[in-house]
Amino acid sequence: MGAPLNPFRRVRTSLDILAPGIVQNHITVGASWTLVGGTGLSGSVTYAPPTIVDGSNSVSAPFGGCEANIHLSEVLVTLPVGWHL
């Protein structure tokens, strides 16, 4: 996309395809509760909307000479349980 906030250059997409950490924005909601007996319960949901980086000369000619376009969106849910000692 070429956005100035994107930390990944378009020429590096061939390497970044292994771990495309290109999220720019996310929304997180969470809460914690203490239950009877000192047990703690927490939960959260995180959503990262899709981000796309289109490659430009990302794969050199000896390796096929094509573009590596990457995209990523995420949903993360956590439900940890804890005990107060």
ChimeraX attribute file (.defattr): number of C-alpha atoms within 10 A of each C-alpha:
attribute: neighborCount
match mode: 1-to-1
recipient: residues
	/A:1	11
	/A:2	13
	/A:3	9
	/A:4	8
	/A:5	7
	/A:6	15
	/A:7	12
	/A:8	17
	/A:9	17
	/A:10	21
	/A:11	17
	/A:12	16
	/A:13	23
	/A:14	20
	/A:15	12
	/A:16	18
	/A:17	14
	/A:18	9
	/A:19	10
	/A:20	18
	/A:21	15
	/A:22	18
	/A:23	17
	/A:24	13
	/A:25	11
	/A:26	13
	/A:27	10
	/A:28	12
	/A:29	10
	/A:30	12
	/A:31	10
	/A:32	13
	/A:33	12
	/A:34	14
	/A:35	10
	/A:36	7
	/A:37	8
	/A:38	12
	/A:39	13
	/A:40	15
	/A:41	15
	/A:42	14
	/A:43	14
	/A:44	14
	/A:45	14
	/A:46	15
	/A:47	15
	/A:48	16
	/A:49	14
	/A:50	14
	/A:51	18
	/A:52	16
	/A:53	22
	/A:54	17
	/A:55	21
	/A:56	16
	/A:57	16
	/A:58	19
	/A:59	18
	/A:60	12
	/A:61	9
	/A:62	6
	/A:63	7
	/A:64	8
	/A:65	11
	/A:66	14
	/A:67	17
	/A:68	20
	/A:69	16
	/A:70	20
	/A:71	14
	/A:72	16
	/A:73	17
	/A:74	12
	/A:75	12
	/A:76	10
	/A:77	13
	/A:78	11
	/A:79	12
	/A:80	11
	/A:81	13
	/A:82	11
	/A:83	11
	/A:84	8
	/A:85	5
